[in-house]
Amino acid sequence: MKRSALRALAGGGLLSALLAAGLPGDDAGGRQPAAAGADWQWQLPPGVAPPPVPADNPMSRAKFELGRYLFYDKRLSGNGDISCASCHPQARAFSDGVALSIGAEGERALRNAQPLANAAWRRSYTWANYSLTTLERQMDGPLFRTDPVEMGINDGNLSTVLARLAADPHYQREFARAFPGQPRPLTLENIVKAIASFERGIVSFDSRYDRYRAGQTELSAAESRGLRLFRSEQGQCYRCHGSADFDDQMAGFSRDLPFHNIGLYNLDGKGGYPFPNRGALELSGKAADMGRFRSPSLRNVALTAPYMHDGSVATLEDAVRIHAEHGRRGGKAGDGRLNPWKDAAIDRIRLNRREQADIVAFLKTLSDDKLIHNPRLADPFAAKHGK
């Protein structure tokens, strides 16, 4: 949705009282390290620096808690049927569990819903759009996208959506707390800022692997072998998943915004991927960007199946095997092993079946049970109704 359209809507009636035209984060005021209110503290392990935060949206406990309510509130969708959490449930480490999520009007999303843990550290969002560099800007897509519809907010129902929230005394009180000094704090801009603050606060660095690193537990023989392979030239895993978040998008890990083609498709023998899921090419128009997608974090990866940008790989074992075989082959996918745009590192992988199983065993140590059971991140409406 264009900012100009939102400004036009704000011309009169209820909406002018509720809506601060536009969405935050176009410029983001510059992303600054650990911008936070006096009452916000990052709880991070040694070696992990606080994430960058937009200067115009510093963290605060009130904003985080307001964002939690909004994240789980179905009233924020056009028809009142789904929430952000519908596609990002806590039990699945804030991923979906299906290949393609279903939006407010029953349409399938184009790509697999990505998990949200540690999203604060990423330098780009969605699978292949390198221009979306803040959570605030990314949110424009799910809220207003029309092809396909996700949350289903549009010019015709935006005032209704905002009026639903404004009618709730809880939100009147909590918006005033989160955005003090504003005469009309319940605005679209502040909704986006609050949800982004909640998402930044979804932090996951307490897996069994992390406890092993801290000397608090041991890995099994298979897990230890998998870790060594993960870090090795033989496995090549570390090249795209070498940051503290087990990706290569974490702020401070690399100066680039790398995207990768792993040979998942080769429809035409020339490297083709199915339209409109052709990776960074959709934005850049460059042939070499065909099939290039962001490397997802591997934290909690055992909880976030199915895999890949289109959810077309059902199991973790299959995902590792496709890498080990230098691409996917067979069926409608073509022979991805022969994809001319495939990253060279894929062909350097040398893993037999036992070694693949060892890597899977290691990857399962990255699950954070506290993340999926943390009441601070849980659905506040379920708690109220005893669910």
C-alpha positions in Angstrom: 0.0 0.0 0.0 1.4 3.4 -1.0 2.0 6.1 1.6 0.1 8.5 -0.5 -3.0 6.3 -0.3 -2.7 6.3 3.5 -2.4 10.0 3.6 -5.4 10.4 1.5 -7.4 8.2 3.9 -6.4 10.3 6.8 -8.3 13.3 5.5 -11.3 12.9 7.7 -13.5 11.2 10.2 -12.3 8.5 12.6 -9.3 7.7 10.6 -7.8 11.2 10.9 -8.0 10.8 14.6 -6.4 7.4 14.7 -4.0 7.2 11.8 -0.5 8.7 11.6 -0.1 8.5 7.8 2.6 6.2 6.5 4.7 3.4 7.9 7.9 3.8 9.9 11.2 2.5 8.7 11.5 3.8 5.1 14.6 5.5 6.3 14.5 4.0 9.8 16.4 7.0 11.1 19.5 5.0 10.7 19.9 1.6 12.5 21.8 2.2 15.7 23.3 -0.4 18.0 21.0 -1.3 20.8 18.7 1.7 20.7 16.6 1.1 23.8 14.6 2.8 26.5 15.9 3.0 30.0 13.8 0.0 31.1 14.9 -2.4 28.3 17.7 -4.9 28.8 18.9 -7.4 26.3 19.6 -10.8 27.8 22.4 -12.2 25.6 25.2 -14.7 25.9 28.8 -13.7 25.8 30.0 -12.9 22.3 26.6 -11.7 21.0 26.3 -8.0 20.7 22.9 -6.3 21.0 21.2 -5.9 17.6 20.9 -2.7 15.7 17.5 -0.9 16.2 16.0 2.0 14.2 16.7 5.3 16.0 13.0 6.2 15.6 11.8 3.1 17.3 13.9 2.3 20.5 13.0 -0.7 22.5 10.9 -0.4 25.7 9.1 -2.9 27.8 5.7 -1.2 27.3 6.2 -1.2 23.5 7.3 -4.9 23.5 4.2 -5.9 25.6 1.8 -3.9 23.4 3.4 -5.5 20.4 2.8 -9.0 21.9 -0.9 -8.3 22.2 -1.1 -7.0 18.6 0.9 -9.9 17.3 -1.7 -12.3 18.6 -4.8 -10.2 17.9 -7.0 -11.4 15.0 -8.7 -8.0 15.0 -5.7 -6.7 13.2 -6.6 -8.5 10.0 -9.1 -7.2 7.5 -11.8 -9.8 8.3 -10.8 -10.5 11.9 -9.9 -14.1 11.2 -6.1 -14.3 11.5 -3.3 -12.7 13.4 0.5 -12.5 12.8 0.7 -15.6 15.0 -1.5 -17.6 12.7 1.5 -18.0 10.4 4.2 -17.7 13.1 3.0 -19.8 16.1 5.3 -20.0 19.1 5.2 -23.8 19.3 6.9 -24.0 15.9 9.6 -21.4 16.8 7.5 -18.7 15.2 7.3 -20.5 11.8 4.2 -22.1 10.3 4.6 -25.8 9.9 3.0 -25.9 6.4 4.6 -25.3 3.1 2.7 -22.1 2.2 0.6 -20.2 4.8 -3.1 -19.4 4.2 -4.1 -15.7 4.4 -7.2 -14.0 5.6 -9.1 -14.7 2.4 -8.0 -18.3 2.0 -5.2 -17.6 -0.5 -1.9 -19.4 -0.3 1.3 -17.3 0.4 4.0 -17.3 -2.3 6.7 -18.5 0.0 7.3 -20.4 3.2 6.8 -18.4 6.4 10.2 -17.8 8.0 10.8 -18.2 11.8 11.1 -14.9 13.7 13.6 -15.8 16.4 16.6 -13.5 16.3 15.1 -11.5 13.4 16.5 -8.3 15.1 20.0 -9.2 13.9 19.1 -9.7 10.2 20.2 -7.2 7.6 17.4 -8.0 5.2 14.0 -9.6 5.4 11.8 -12.0 3.4 13.5 -14.7 1.3 14.9 -12.6 -1.5 14.2 -8.9 -1.1 17.4 -7.2 -0.2 15.8 -3.8 0.0 13.8 -4.6 3.1 16.3 -3.8 5.8 14.0 -3.2 8.9 11.2 -5.2 10.5 9.1 -2.0 10.2 9.4 -1.9 6.4 9.0 -5.6 6.0 5.6 -5.5 7.8 4.1 -3.5 4.9 3.9 -6.7 2.9 1.9 -9.0 5.1 -0.4 -6.2 6.3 -1.3 -4.8 2.9 -0.3 -7.3 0.2 -3.1 -8.0 -2.3 -1.5 -10.7 -4.5 -1.9 -12.9 -2.6 -3.8 -11.4 0.4 -2.2 -12.1 3.8 -3.6 -10.0 6.6 -6.1 -8.4 4.2 -5.9 -4.8 5.3 -6.7 -2.4 2.4 -8.0 1.1 1.7 -11.6 0.0 2.3 -11.3 -1.6 5.7 -8.3 0.1 7.4 -10.5 2.5 9.3 -12.6 -0.4 10.5 -9.5 -2.3 11.7 -8.3 0.7 13.6 -11.7 1.3 15.1 -11.8 -2.3 16.5 -8.6 -1.6 18.4 -9.6 1.9 19.5 -12.8 0.5 21.0 -10.8 -1.7 23.4 -9.9 0.2 26.7 -6.9 -2.1 27.1 -5.4 -0.7 23.9 -6.3 2.9 24.7 -4.3 2.5 27.9 -1.4 0.5 26.5 -0.8 2.7 23.5 -0.6 5.7 25.8 2.0 3.9 28.0 4.1 2.7 25.0 4.0 6.1 23.2 3.8 8.7 26.0 3.3 12.3 25.1 1.4 11.6 21.9 -2.1 13.1 21.8 -3.5 10.2 19.7 -1.1 7.3 20.0 -3.3 4.6 18.5 -2.1 4.9 14.9 -1.0 2.6 12.2 2.6 3.8 12.5 2.6 2.9 16.2 1.0 -0.5 15.6 3.9 -1.3 13.3 6.5 0.0 15.7 5.0 -2.0 18.6 4.9 -5.3 16.6 8.4 -4.7 15.4 9.5 -4.2 19.0 7.9 -7.5 20.0 9.5 -9.3 17.1 13.0 -7.9 18.0 12.5 -9.2 21.5 12.1 -12.8 20.3 15.6 -14.0 21.1 16.9 -17.6 21.0 20.3 -18.4 22.3 19.6 -21.1 24.8 19.7 -24.4 22.9 21.6 -27.5 24.1 24.4 -26.4 21.7 24.6 -23.1 23.6 24.8 -24.9 26.9 27.5 -27.2 25.4 29.4 -24.1 24.4 29.1 -22.8 28.0 30.5 -26.1 29.4 27.1 -27.0 31.0 26.4 -30.2 29.0 28.0 -32.7 26.5 27.1 -33.6 23.0 26.7 -37.2 21.9 29.3 -38.9 19.6 27.1 -38.4 16.6 26.3 -34.7 17.5 30.0 -34.1 18.0 30.9 -35.6 14.6 28.1 -33.5 13.1 29.5 -30.3 14.6 33.0 -31.0 13.2 31.5 -31.7 9.8 29.4 -28.6 10.0 32.6 -26.5 10.5 34.7 -28.4 7.9 35.6 -27.9 4.3 34.1 -31.3 3.7 30.7 -30.1 4.9 30.8 -26.5 3.7 27.9 -25.7 6.1 29.7 -22.9 7.8 30.0 -20.8 4.6 26.3 -19.9 4.6 25.5 -20.7 8.2 28.5 -19.5 10.1 27.2 -16.7 12.3 26.0 -16.9 15.9 22.5 -17.2 14.4 23.7 -20.0 12.0 23.0 -17.9 8.9 25.1 -15.4 7.0 22.7 -12.4 7.4 23.5 -11.5 11.0 24.5 -7.9 11.4 28.2 -7.7 11.8 28.9 -11.2 10.2 29.5 -9.9 6.7 29.4 -6.7 4.8 27.4 -8.2 2.0 23.8 -9.3 1.7 24.5 -12.8 0.2 21.8 -14.9 -1.4 22.4 -18.4 -2.6 21.3 -20.9 -5.3 21.6 -24.4 -4.0 20.3 -26.2 -7.1 16.8 -26.8 -5.9 15.3 -26.4 -9.5 16.5 -26.5 -13.1 13.2 -26.5 -15.0 14.5 -25.7 -18.4 18.1 -26.9 -18.3 19.1 -23.3 -18.1 18.7 -22.9 -14.4 15.1 -21.9 -14.3 13.0 -21.7 -11.1 9.2 -21.6 -11.0 7.6 -18.2 -11.6 7.1 -16.1 -9.5 9.5 -17.7 -7.0 12.7 -17.0 -8.9 14.7 -15.4 -6.0 16.6 -12.2 -6.1 16.1 -12.0 -9.8 12.6 -10.8 -9.2 14.0 -7.6 -7.8 17.3 -7.2 -9.6 16.4 -8.5 -13.0 19.8 -10.1 -13.3 20.0 -13.5 -14.8 22.7 -14.6 -12.3 20.2 -13.9 -9.4 17.9 -16.7 -10.7 17.2 -19.0 -7.7 19.2 -17.0 -5.2 17.5 -16.9 -1.8 18.5 -15.9 1.7 20.1 -18.5 3.8 17.8 -19.0 6.8 18.9 -19.3 10.3 19.4 -22.9 11.4 18.5 -22.2 15.0 15.4 -24.3 15.9 15.6 -25.9 12.5 14.2 -29.2 13.7 11.0 -27.3 14.7 10.5 -25.4 11.5 9.8 -28.0 8.7 9.0 -27.9 5.8 12.1 -26.3 4.3 13.3 -24.1 1.5 11.7 -20.9 0.2 8.6 -22.7 -1.1 8.3 -25.4 1.6 8.9 -28.1 -0.9 11.3 -30.1 1.2 9.5 -32.1 3.9 12.2 -33.2 6.3 15.6 -32.1 7.7 17.1 -35.3 6.4 15.9 -34.5 2.9 17.3 -30.9 3.2 20.7 -32.2 4.1 20.7 -34.9 1.5 19.8 -32.3 -1.3 22.9 -30.3 -0.3 25.1 -33.5 -0.1 23.9 -34.5 -3.6 24.7 -31.1 -5.0 21.1 -30.2 -5.8 17.7 -31.7 -6.2 16.8 -33.9 -9.1 13.8 -35.7 -10.4 10.1 -35.0 -11.0 9.1 -31.4 -12.0 12.2 -29.9 -10.4 14.5 -30.9 -13.2 18.1 -31.7 -12.4 19.2 -29.0 -10.0 22.7 -30.6 -9.8 23.3 -29.1 -13.3 21.9 -25.7 -12.6 24.4 -23.2 -14.2 23.7 -20.5 -11.5 24.3 -22.8 -8.5 26.8 -21.7 -5.9 30.2 -23.3 -6.4 30.3 -24.3 -2.6 27.5 -26.8 -3.1 29.6 -28.9 -5.4 32.4 -29.0 -2.8 30.3 -30.9 -0.3 31.4 -34.4 0.4 29.1 -36.3 2.8 28.1 -39.9 2.9 24.9 -41.1 4.4 26.3 -41.6 7.9 27.9 -38.1 7.8 24.6 -36.6 6.7 22.9 -38.3 9.7 25.6 -36.9 12.0 24.9 -33.3 10.7 21.2 -33.8 11.3 21.9 -35.0 14.8 24.0 -31.8 15.4 21.3 -29.6 13.9 18.8 -31.0 16.4 20.9 -29.6 19.2 20.0 -26.1 18.0 16.4 -26.3 19.3 15.6 -23.9 22.1 12.9 -25.4 24.3 12.7 -22.3 26.4 11.8 -20.2 23.3 8.7 -22.3 22.5 7.5 -22.3 26.2 8.4 -18.8 27.2 5.3 -17.2 28.7 6.8 -13.7 28.0 6.3 -14.5 24.3 3.1 -16.4 24.6 -0.5 -15.6 23.4 -1.9 -13.3 26.0 -5.5 -14.0 24.9 -5.1 -17.7 25.4 -3.8 -17.0 28.9 -6.8 -14.9 29.7 -9.2 -17.6 28.6 -7.3 -20.4 30.3 -6.4 -22.1 27.0 
